[in-house]
Amino acid sequence: MTCGASGNYTTMATCITRSPEETFALGEKWSRSLRSGDVIALVGDLGAGKTQLVKGIAAGLGYAKRVQSPTFALINEYLLAELIVYHLDLYRLETKHDVAVAGLDEFLIQPNGITLVEWPERWFGAEFFTLNDDKSGFVNKPETNVRRVVLETLSETERRLVYEDFGV
């Protein structure tokens, strides 16, 4: 795994992972800096590694049970000793209105735990996750408590993750 600072903002970074295990390990590493109220938005095509990253984050926080994408349930809750991790999958919702009607606002705006969101562009809009042409950072810098992560498939095993730095 290789990581480094990049982009227009000092809080931008990019990592290249070369296996699912490295993507998992990156999630474990990031988990050390997460606190209640954090929202992590994970953008990427099917198979890009979003759920693998969530598995690493959950494991790093001490969750030892099975983690899977809540595609049909919309949300899975992982109960830890002092924290709840909310894992949302918005794939089946098509618009911001669909997300609002599903009653998910509480997990995205003022969560009482950590919220990990797959397919967040359904809520925030694709422009929120637009990368610069050189893939070194995000085009816009809105005021929000959401940390953005874009996962890109480079090969069968390699992934590029461009993200707002997790401070680890």
N, C-alpha and C positions, 0 to 999 in steps of 0.2 A: 504494500500500500504506500502510495506517495501522496503527500498533502503539502499545500503551501498557500500563502496569502496571495490574493489576486484582486482584480477589479477596481472599480472607482471608489469603493468605500473601504475603510480600514477594517471593517467587520466582515469582509468577504473572504472566502477560502474555497479551494478546489481540492478534491481528493480523487485519485484513481484507485479503485479496488480491482483486484485481479481474480477474485473468487468470491463465492457466496460467504465463505468463512471470513474473508477480510471485510466484507460489507457488514456482517454480523459484529465483528470486532470493533468496527468504527462506531456502530450503534452503542456498544458497551462503553466505549470511551466517552461518547457524547453524554451518556446518561449521568455521568458524574457532575455535570454542570446544570442539570435540569432541576427546576423547582416548581412547586405548586403554582398554577396560574400560567405556565408556559404552554404555548400552542405551537406545534411543529407541523408545517404543511409540506407534504411529500408529493411532488409532481413527477410523473414518469409514465411511460407506456407500460402496458401489460408485460410483466416479466423483467422490469427494469431493476427490481430489488427493493421496492418500497417495504414490502412485508418482511423481508429479510432484515432490513435496517430496524424495523419496529421490534422484531424478535431480539435483536442485540440490545436495544434500549431497554426492553422489559427485563431481559436477563441481567443487565448491568444494574438495574434498580432492585434486583433480588427476586424477580418473579420466576419461579421454577416450573410452572405448568406450561401446557401447550399454548402457543400463540398462533392464531390464524386470522386471515383477513375476514372481517365481518361483512362480506359482500351482500349477503342476503338479510342479515340482521341489522345492518347499518352501524351498529356499535357493539363492541365488546368491552367489558370492564375487567381490568386486572387489579385485584385487591391486594395491596401490600400492607405491611405493618402500619405505616404512617402516611400512606399515600394511595390514591386511586389513579390508575392510568386508563384513560379513555381512548380507545382505538376506533376511529370512525372510518368508514369506507363509503364515499359518496358516489361511487360509480353508477349506481342505479338511479340517482337523482340527476335531472337534466338542467335545472335552473336554480338561481338563488331563491326563487319563490318556493320550489320544491323542498329545498333545505329548510327554509323558514317554516313551512307547513309541517315538516317532519318533527319540528320541535327541538332542533339541535343547537339553537342559539346559545343556550347555557353552557355548552361544551366549547364553543368557539369564542365567546366574548368574555366571560368571567368564569372560567372553569375553577372548580375546587380541587383540582388535581392537575395532572399533565394530560394534554390532549394531543394525540397523534392522528393526523388526518390524511388519508389517501384520497386522491382525486379532488383536492381542495379548490381547483379551478372552477368546479361546479358552484362553489360558494363565493369565492373572491373574484372570479373572472380570470381569463387567461392572461390578460395584460399585467396582472399582479406578479406573474412568474416569467415575464419576458426577459431573456438573457441578451446581453450585448452581442454583437456580431462575433466577437472573439471568444465568447463564452466565459468571460472572466468576471462577470458580475451581472446584477439585475439592472435593467434600464431605469426603473423608477425606485424611489425610496420613500414610500408612504409611511405615515406614522401609525404603527400598529404593534401589538404585542406578539404578532405571529412571526416565527422564524421560518424562512422559506428554504426549501431544499429541492433542487432539480436533479433527478437521476437520469442519466443518458446511457443507453446501451452502446458500447463501443465495439464489442465482440461478444461471442458466446459467454465469456466469463468476465470481461472487463466492463466496468462502469465508471463514468465520470459523475461526481457529485459536486455541484456548485451550490454553496450554501452560505447563509449568514452565520458567521463564526460562532461556535459554541463555547469558545473560551477555554478549550483544553488542548 
